[in-house]
Amino acid sequence: MGKESENGCKDCRCCNLDRYYRGEWYCWSPQVSIFDLLVDPKKCFEGREQKKAVRKKLNKAQRQQVYGKCNGRCAYCGHGLEYRDMQVDHMTPLKIGGADEISNMLPACRSCNHYKSSLDVEGYRQYLAGIHKRLMRDSIPFQVATRFGIVRHMGDGVTFYFERCGKPESEGL
């Protein structure tokens, strides 16, 4: 699909912000100036070596400890989770400096873990609070449903399940 640079940066996927325009690769990464027309593969990796953290593998006892933090429910939406379906989420992701410790981990359903992605808890809260505005802006069916009272906006305040049940906070989170 694209070229591979000398350091293995295929299509500049190290920053996931590449663009192919008129036969040239451009990097739109915040670490690289937008005015750098051609991707210098070395620039894409500057400062990333020390930030890249290796996620440790949890044993069964540790996974059960995380699962029990919210009594078998997703820490964000509160949906019931089967143990095998639980995904362990880092409240503060490793990518932005979070610790790879049990105290930084919560059980999450697949959907919440996917949408939270590399956001911290407050970033995820802001993302969820903005969904209504994005739907009103972009979705005609949502606008019509709102107009007819089929859908009603209940407010922008987002309280996660783990905040309502209070259990992880008592463990020092």
Phi, psi and omega in degrees: 000319181216186181274158176247128183282173183295336180259015176085012181279081183294120179053027180059038181287354178294332179248353178056022181231034182278157175219137176256118185222121178050047174081007180231153177264133178239141179252123180254028181289145177298336180282345183240134180301139179295341181275353173285103187292306180265141180291125170264108186307328181294326180293327181296333183259357181301128175076003183268338184299315183284339181277335186288113181256143179267126180284129179278149179279131180273140174276175185298320181296320179292318178297321178293325177296317178294317180301321182285346182302325181238028176053044176077024179236156175294132182293341184261304184264343179085004180294140178297139182239136166281147182305317183291338181268352182292138171247136180275122181250140173272121180304310171253109185302150178302326182301332180247022172101011179286157180275148178266062183232157181304325181294343180257009185245143176223152175285140180220148173284166182300318183296310181297318180297323179294311183286330177291321176050240182256025176273152170277180185299316181291323176296321177293321178299316179295320178301312181294321181296334181271357182300317182302315180295320179293320178294318179297326180284321193251342189244109178297315178301323178294320179297318179293315179299323177293316180300322181270003178077012178287324178240137180229132178283124185263354180132163182265354180289127180244121175242123182280158181303316183295337176281326179287319182276337173074359185295307182297328181297328179288346178268008177095018178274000000 
